Amino acid sequence: MPSNTLIQKYNVPGPRYTSYPTVPYWDEKNFSSEKWIKTLQQSFIESNRREGISLYIHLPFCESLCTFCACNKRITKQHNVELIYIDSLLKEWQLYLNILSEKPIIKELHLGGGTPSFFSPENLTYLLKNIFSKAAIHPNKEFSFEGHPNNTTREHLQSLYNLGFKRVSFGVQDYDSKVQQAIHRIQPLKNVKKVTELAREIGYESISHDLVFGLPFQDLNKVIHTISMTELMQPDRIAFYSYAHVPWIKGVGQRGFKDEDLPSGEVKRELYERGKELLEKMGYFEIGMDHFSLKSDSLYQSMLNRKIHRNFMGYTSSSTQVMIGLGVSSISDNWYAFAQNLKTIEEYYQKVNNHELPVFRGHILSEEDLFIRRHILNLMCLLETQWENEIIEKNYPEIIERLRVFEADNLIKLSDNSLIIKENGRSFIRNICMAFDLRMMKNAPQTKLFSMTV
C-alpha cells in the first residue's frame, strides 16, 4: 500500500482520462456540427472496412434515484416513455446513416444508462433489430449491456443473447444494508446471484460485477464482506471503481449524505489496496485502472496481446477508430474529434424530429492533442509509453519536469524515450497522466471540475 505521505501528496482532483482532451478542456468555440461530420466521414472511410465501428446507446430512464450515480438519467415509473425514446434513437441513427458513405460494420455495441433493463425485452429487440437492419455485423463482434440486478429478467437476458450479446455487467456497488440505504440502491445478494446464474445458464461468456469503494459509511469490514460475497459467484470481470464525489456537478443526486460520512483519502486507499489483495488471491488480475479479470476473460487476453483500449465506455478488449454515441448526452469519438449530444430529453427530441444531429458541443483535435492522446491512452491501457527522437524532451520539457517528481518517488521508470509505471505507481496512474495534460497545464482549473484521484 502507498504511504500516507504519497497519498496526501497526490490526492488531488484529476480526470479519469476516458478521453484527451478531457471534456472541460474541449475547444467548443472552434467546434461545429459541420466539422464533426467532415472528420467523421474521413475517419469512417479510413477504418470501417478494416475494423468496423462501435455504437454506444444511452438509455437514460431509471425508476428510482441512486445517490452515488453521476450518470445522465431521468427518473420515472412511466414506461410509456420507452417507444417514444426508441423512435428518436432510430431517427438519430438514420441521420448518421445518411452521412456515412457505405453500410457501417458494427463491431462493438454497448447499452448504457440510466438503466437499460428499464426497457422491456420486446422494445429492446425492436430497437436493435431496426439498427441491425441497416448495418453489417462484424464476425468478431462484442455486444454488451448494463443490467440492474433488481429488474433484469430471464427474458431480457435471453432476448439480448439471441441478438448477439455475450457480455453483461451488473451494478452491485456494496452489499452492506447501511451503505445501500445511504446511496438509495437496495438490492439483496439473492437478486445479484439470480441474474448472474441466469446469464451463465443462457450462455453469456463474460459477466461483470461493478463494485465501488469510498461510498458513505463504508469501512474495511464492509468492503471485505462485499468481495467475499462476490467470490461466491466468480464473475469473469470486476470493475472496482473509486466513488467520484462530484455534487457540484450532479446536484441533488449526490447530496443524499454528508461529506463527513465518506471515508477519508487514506481510508479510501486502504479499502482499494485490501480489495485488490483479496481479488488477486481469488485469481483476478488487475487491468489498467479500476478493472480486474480472470485469465479466461477477453479483457485479460486483450491486455496480453496489447489490444486493450479505453474510451467513453471504459476499457474494451478491442478498439475501433469510430464510436458513434446515440441518445441523450451520448459522446461520439472518431479519433480526430469528439461530439456530445444534448443533455435534456426534450431538446434531444426537438433536434432529431427536426432532422438535425442532436450534437451541442465537441472538440476537434489538433496535432498536439493527437500526440498527447496517444501517450495518455498507452499509459491508461498498457502502463507504459514510448516516443522517438527525444521528441518530448525537446518539444515539451515541462512534461519531463513533471515526470521527474514521480521518478523521484520511485513510481515510474523514466528513460530518454520511454516511461514505465512501476507496480507501486499504479495507484497514481491518473496523476502520472496529468503530467502529459498540456491543456490542463496551460489553464489550471479555478473551480472544482474533477473527483479526487485517490
C-alpha positions in Angstrom: 0.0 0.0 0.0 1.3 3.5 -0.8 2.5 5.5 2.2 0.2 8.1 3.7 2.7 10.7 2.6 2.3 9.8 -1.0 -1.5 9.6 -0.7 -1.6 13.1 0.8 0.8 14.4 -1.9 -1.1 13.0 -4.9 -4.7 13.0 -3.7 -5.8 16.0 -5.8 -8.7 16.5 -8.2 -8.0 14.8 -11.6 -9.6 13.4 -14.7 -10.3 9.6 -15.3 -9.0 10.1 -18.9 -11.7 8.3 -20.9 -10.6 10.9 -23.4 -8.0 13.5 -24.1 -8.6 16.4 -24.1 -11.0 15.9 -21.2 -14.4 17.4 -21.6 -13.8 20.6 -19.5 -10.9 21.4 -21.9 -12.7 21.0 -25.2 -12.4 23.9 -27.5 -16.1 24.5 -28.1 -15.6 27.8 -29.9 -13.8 26.1 -32.8 -16.2 23.2 -33.0 -19.3 22.9 -35.2 -21.6 20.1 -36.4 -20.2 20.6 -39.9 -16.6 20.0 -38.7 -17.8 16.9 -36.7 -19.4 15.5 -39.8 -16.4 16.1 -42.0 -13.9 14.4 -39.6 -16.4 11.6 -39.1 -16.7 10.9 -42.8 -12.9 10.9 -43.1 -12.4 8.6 -40.2 -15.2 6.2 -41.3 -13.6 5.8 -44.8 -10.2 5.1 -43.2 -11.5 2.4 -40.7 -14.9 0.9 -41.4 -13.8 -1.9 -43.7 -10.7 -2.6 -41.7 -12.2 -2.8 -38.2 -15.9 -1.7 -38.2 -17.4 0.9 -35.8 -18.6 1.0 -32.2 -22.0 2.0 -31.1 -22.9 3.3 -27.6 -26.6 3.7 -26.9 -27.6 5.7 -23.9 -30.9 4.6 -22.3 -31.4 7.2 -19.5 -34.5 6.1 -17.6 -34.5 4.8 -14.1 -37.3 4.0 -11.7 -35.5 5.4 -8.7 -32.5 7.7 -8.0 -29.3 6.2 -6.8 -27.5 9.0 -4.9 -24.0 7.8 -5.8 -24.7 8.0 -9.5 -23.1 10.6 -11.8 -24.8 9.5 -15.0 -27.3 11.4 -17.0 -30.7 9.9 -16.1 -34.4 10.6 -16.0 -36.3 9.2 -13.0 -39.8 7.9 -13.9 -42.0 4.9 -13.4 -44.0 5.6 -16.6 -42.9 3.0 -19.1 -44.8 4.6 -21.9 -41.7 6.7 -22.5 -39.9 3.7 -24.0 -41.1 3.7 -27.5 -41.0 7.5 -27.9 -37.4 7.4 -26.9 -36.5 4.4 -29.1 -38.1 6.0 -32.2 -35.9 9.1 -31.6 -32.8 6.9 -31.3 -33.7 5.3 -34.7 -34.2 8.7 -36.2 -30.7 9.7 -35.0 -29.2 6.5 -36.3 -30.8 7.3 -39.7 -29.2 10.8 -39.7 -25.8 9.1 -39.2 -26.5 6.6 -42.0 -27.3 9.4 -44.3 -23.9 10.9 -43.5 -21.8 7.8 -43.9 -20.6 6.7 -47.4 -21.4 3.0 -47.0 -23.1 0.5 -44.7 -21.4 0.5 -41.3 -20.0 -2.7 -39.9 -20.8 -2.8 -36.2 -18.1 -4.4 -34.2 -18.8 -3.2 -30.7 -22.2 -2.2 -29.2 -22.9 -1.2 -25.6 -26.2 -0.3 -24.0 -25.6 2.0 -21.1 -27.6 4.3 -18.9 -29.5 5.1 -16.8 -31.0 1.6 -16.6 -31.1 -0.3 -19.9 -33.2 -3.0 -18.3 -35.8 -0.4 -17.6 -36.8 -1.1 -21.2 -38.9 -4.2 -21.9 -37.2 -7.1 -23.8 -39.7 -6.6 -26.6 -38.8 -2.9 -27.0 -35.0 -3.5 -26.8 -35.5 -6.2 -29.5 -37.4 -3.7 -31.7 -34.6 -1.1 -31.3 -31.8 -3.4 -32.1 -33.4 -5.2 -35.0 -34.0 -1.9 -36.6 -30.4 -0.8 -36.1 -29.0 -4.0 -37.4 -31.3 -4.0 -40.5 -29.2 -1.1 -41.8 -25.8 -2.3 -40.9 -23.5 -5.3 -41.2 -22.3 -7.2 -38.2 -18.6 -7.8 -37.7 -17.7 -11.5 -37.3 -15.7 -10.7 -34.1 -18.5 -8.6 -32.6 -18.6 -7.7 -28.9 -22.1 -6.7 -27.7 -22.7 -5.8 -24.0 -25.2 -4.2 -21.8 -25.6 -2.9 -18.2 -28.2 -4.7 -16.2 -29.8 -3.8 -12.9 -30.0 -6.9 -10.7 -33.4 -6.0 -9.4 -35.2 -5.8 -12.8 -33.1 -7.7 -15.3 -35.3 -10.8 -16.2 -34.6 -14.0 -18.0 -36.4 -12.5 -20.9 -34.0 -9.6 -21.0 -31.0 -11.9 -20.9 -32.4 -14.3 -23.5 -33.6 -11.7 -25.9 -30.3 -9.8 -26.0 -28.4 -13.1 -26.1 -30.4 -14.1 -29.2 -29.3 -10.7 -30.8 -25.6 -11.4 -30.2 -25.0 -10.1 -26.7 -22.4 -12.2 -24.9 -21.3 -9.8 -22.1 -23.3 -8.2 -19.3 -22.3 -6.1 -16.3 -24.4 -5.9 -13.1 -24.1 -2.9 -10.8 -23.6 -4.2 -7.3 -21.7 -1.4 -5.5 -21.8 -2.8 -2.0 -23.8 -5.5 0.0 -24.0 -3.7 3.3 -27.5 -2.5 4.1 -26.4 0.8 5.7 -24.4 1.7 2.6 -27.2 0.6 0.3 -29.7 2.8 2.2 -27.3 5.8 2.0 -26.9 5.5 -1.8 -30.6 4.5 -2.3 -29.6 1.3 -4.0 -31.4 -1.5 -2.2 -30.7 -4.9 -3.7 -30.2 -8.1 -1.8 -27.4 -10.6 -2.7 -30.1 -13.1 -3.9 -31.0 -10.8 -6.7 -27.4 -10.5 -7.9 -26.9 -14.2 -7.6 -30.0 -15.0 -9.5 -29.2 -12.8 -12.6 -25.6 -14.0 -12.6 -26.6 -17.6 -12.6 -29.3 -16.9 -15.3 -26.8 -15.2 -17.5 -24.3 -18.1 -17.2 -27.1 -20.6 -17.8 -28.1 -18.8 -21.0 -24.6 -18.7 -22.3 -23.1 -15.3 -21.6 -19.3 -15.5 -22.0 -18.4 -12.6 -19.8 -20.3 -11.5 -16.7 -19.0 -8.4 -14.8 -19.9 -7.0 -11.4 -19.4 -3.4 -10.7 -18.2 -2.6 -7.1 -17.5 0.8 -5.7 -15.2 1.8 -2.8 -15.3 5.1 -1.0 -19.0 5.1 -0.5 -20.7 6.7 2.6 -20.3 4.6 5.7 -18.0 2.1 4.0 -15.2 0.6 6.1 -12.7 -2.2 5.7 -15.1 -4.9 7.0 -17.9 -3.8 4.6 -15.6 -4.0 1.6 -14.2 -7.4 2.7 -17.8 -8.7 3.1 -18.8 -7.4 -0.4 -15.8 -9.1 -2.0 -16.3 -12.3 -0.2 -19.9 -12.4 -1.4 -18.7 -11.6 -4.9 -16.3 -14.6 -4.7 -19.3 -16.9 -4.4 -20.4 -16.0 -7.9 -17.0 -15.7 -9.6 -17.8 -13.1 -12.2 -15.5 -13.0 -15.2 -14.7 -9.3 -14.7 -14.9 -7.0 -11.8 -14.8 -3.2 -12.0 -13.7 -1.9 -8.6 -14.4 1.8 -9.0 -13.5 4.7 -6.8 -16.6 6.7 -5.9 -16.5 10.0 -7.7 -18.0 12.6 -5.3 -18.9 15.5 -7.5 -22.1 17.1 -6.1 -21.1 20.4 -7.6 -21.7 18.9 -11.0 -24.6 16.5 -10.4 -26.5 18.4 -7.8 -29.1 16.9 -5.5 -28.5 13.3 -6.7 -25.2 13.2 -4.8 -26.3 15.1 -1.7 -28.2 12.2 -0.1 -25.5 12.0 2.6 -23.0 14.3 4.3 -19.3 14.7 3.3 -18.2 13.5 6.7 -20.0 10.2 6.0 -17.4 9.5 3.3 -14.1 7.7 4.1 -11.0 9.9 4.2 -8.4 9.7 1.4 -6.2 7.4 3.5 -9.0 5.1 4.4 -10.3 5.0 0.9 -6.9 3.9 -0.4 -6.8 1.2 2.2 -10.2 0.0 1.0 -8.8 -0.3 -2.5 -5.5 -1.9 -1.6 -7.2 -4.5 0.6 -9.8 -5.2 -2.0 -7.1 -5.6 -4.7 -5.2 -8.0 -2.5 -8.4 -10.1 -2.0 -9.3 -10.1 -5.7 -5.8 -11.2 -6.7 -6.0 -14.1 -4.2 -9.3 -15.0 -5.9 -7.5 -15.3 -9.2 -8.2 -11.9 -10.7 -5.6 -9.8 -12.5 -5.5 -6.0 -12.4 -6.2 -4.5 -15.8 -5.3 -0.8 -16.3 -7.1 1.2 -13.7 -10.1 0.0 -11.6 -10.6 -3.3 -13.5 -9.9 -6.9 -12.8 -10.5 -10.0 -14.8 -9.9 -13.8 -14.8 -7.4 -15.2 -17.2 -10.2 -16.7 -19.2 -11.8 -13.4 -20.0 -11.3 -11.5 -23.2 -10.2 -8.3 -21.3 -7.2 -10.2 -19.9 -6.4 -11.7 -23.2 -6.5 -8.2 -24.9 -4.1 -6.9 -22.2 -1.6 -9.7 -23.0 -2.0 -9.0 -26.7 -1.7 -5.3 -26.2 -5.0 -4.8 -27.9 -6.8 -3.3 -24.9 -8.5 0.1 -25.5 -10.1 2.8 -23.4 -12.8 5.2 -24.4 -16.0 6.7 -23.0 -17.4 3.2 -22.5 -14.4 2.4 -20.3 -12.0 -0.4 -21.1 -12.7 -2.6 -24.1 -11.0 -5.7 -25.4 -10.8 -4.3 -28.9 -10.8 -0.9 -30.5 -12.4 0.9 -33.4 -11.4 4.3 -34.7 -15.1 5.4 -34.9 -17.5 5.3 -32.0 -21.0 6.7 -32.5 -23.0 7.6 -29.4 -26.8 7.6 -29.8 -29.2 9.1 -27.3 -29.3 12.0 -24.9 -25.9 13.1 -23.6 -24.0 10.4 -25.5 -20.5 11.2 -26.6 -19.1 10.2 -30.0 -15.4 9.8 -31.0 -13.9 9.5 -34.4 -10.3 9.8 -33.2 -9.9 13.3 -34.8 -12.9 14.8 -33.0 -15.4 14.4 -30.1 -19.1 15.3 -30.1 -21.6 15.3 -27.4 -25.4 15.1 -27.7 -27.8 17.5 -25.9 -28.3 16.6 -22.2 -32.1 17.0 -21.9 -34.5 14.6 -23.4 -36.8 17.4 -24.6 -34.0 19.2 -26.5 -32.8 15.9 -27.9 -36.3 15.1 -29.3 -36.7 18.5 -30.8 -33.4 18.2 -32.7 -33.9 14.7 -34.2 -37.5 15.5 -35.0 -36.1 18.4 -37.0 -33.8 16.0 -38.8 -30.7 17.5 -37.2 -27.9 15.8 -35.4 -28.5 16.5 -31.7 -24.9 17.5 -31.1 -24.4 20.6 -28.9 -20.7 20.6 -28.2 -17.4 18.9 -29.1 -13.7 19.3 -29.9 -11.6 19.0 -33.0 -8.2 17.5 -32.0 -5.0 19.3 -33.0 -1.8 17.5 -34.0 -0.6 18.2 -30.5 -3.8 16.8 -29.0 -3.4 13.6 -31.0 0.2 13.2 -29.9 -0.7 13.6 -26.2 -3.8 11.5 -26.6 -1.8 8.5 -27.8 0.6 8.7 -24.8 -2.2 9.0 -22.2 -4.0 6.1 -23.8 -0.9 4.0 -23.7 -0.4 4.7 -20.0 -4.1 4.0 -19.1 -4.1 0.8 -21.1 -0.5 -0.6 -21.1 1.1 1.3 -18.1 3.9 2.4 -20.4 4.6 4.6 -23.4 7.4 5.4 -25.8 8.5 8.2 -28.0 11.0 8.7 -30.8 13.9 11.1 -31.3 13.6 12.6 -27.8 10.6 14.5 -29.1 9.0 15.1 -25.7 12.3 16.2 -24.0 13.0 18.6 -26.9 9.5 20.0 -27.5 7.8 19.5 -24.2 10.4 19.9 -21.4 7.6 20.8 -18.9 6.3 17.2 -19.3 9.7 15.7 -18.4 10.0 18.1 -15.5 6.6 17.0 -14.1 7.5 13.3 -14.6 10.7 13.7 -12.6 8.6 14.1 -9.5 7.1 10.7 -10.0 10.6 9.3 -10.8 11.9 10.7 -7.5 9.1 9.0 -5.6 10.0 5.7 -7.3 6.6 5.4 -9.0 7.9 5.3 -12.6 10.9 4.3 -14.7 11.9 7.1 -17.0 14.4 6.9 -19.9 15.2 9.1 -22.8 12.4 7.7 -24.9 10.1 5.8 -22.7 8.1 5.7 -19.4 7.0 2.6 -17.5 4.7 2.8 -14.5 6.0 0.7 -11.7 3.7 -1.6 -9.6 3.7 0.9 -6.7 2.8 3.6 -9.2 -0.4 2.1 -10.4 -2.3 3.8 -7.6 -1.3 7.1 -9.1 -1.9 6.5 -12.8 -4.3 9.4 -13.1 -1.7 11.7 -11.6 1.0 10.4 -14.0 -1.3 11.0 -17.0 -1.9 14.6 -15.7 1.8 15.2 -16.3 1.1 14.9 -20.0 -2.1 17.0 -19.9 -0.9 20.2 -21.7 -4.3 21.7 -21.8 -4.6 21.5 -18.0 -1.1 22.8 -17.6 -1.9 25.9 -19.6 -5.2 26.5 -17.9 -5.3 25.2 -14.4 -8.9 24.8 -13.2 -10.0 27.6 -10.9 -13.2 25.8 -9.8 -14.0 22.1 -8.9 -14.0 20.1 -12.1 -12.9 16.6 -11.2 -13.1 14.0 -8.4 -10.1 13.2 -6.2 -7.6 10.9 -7.7 -7.2 8.7 -4.6 
